[in-house]
Amino acid sequence: MPIPPPPSTFRCTDCGWRRTVIPRSDALILGVDWFEHCPQCGSQTLQWRPASATETFKARLQQLLGGRH
């Protein structure tokens, strides 16, 4: 049975862009559930870390209210 990975936060060290993602399955979609470069400035210096409880709550709330991020 597929198990989605835990929520993650990506942050660009160049421009400060940040996004918390909550994958819906174990098949990650590039640019939605996983990022290789910053969608704002194109930099490849992204930091990845597990999302905090606050970040996860905020991302879930945004999903419920219909906003993507």
URVEN-V76160 format. One record per helix or strand of 3 or more residues. SS is the DSSP state (A for helix, B for strand). FROM is the first residue (numbers start at 1). LEN is the number of residues. If there is no record, write none. Layout:
BEGIN
SS;FROM;LEN
SS;FROM;LEN
END
This chain:
BEGIN
B;8;5
B;18;4
B;46;5
A;53;12
END
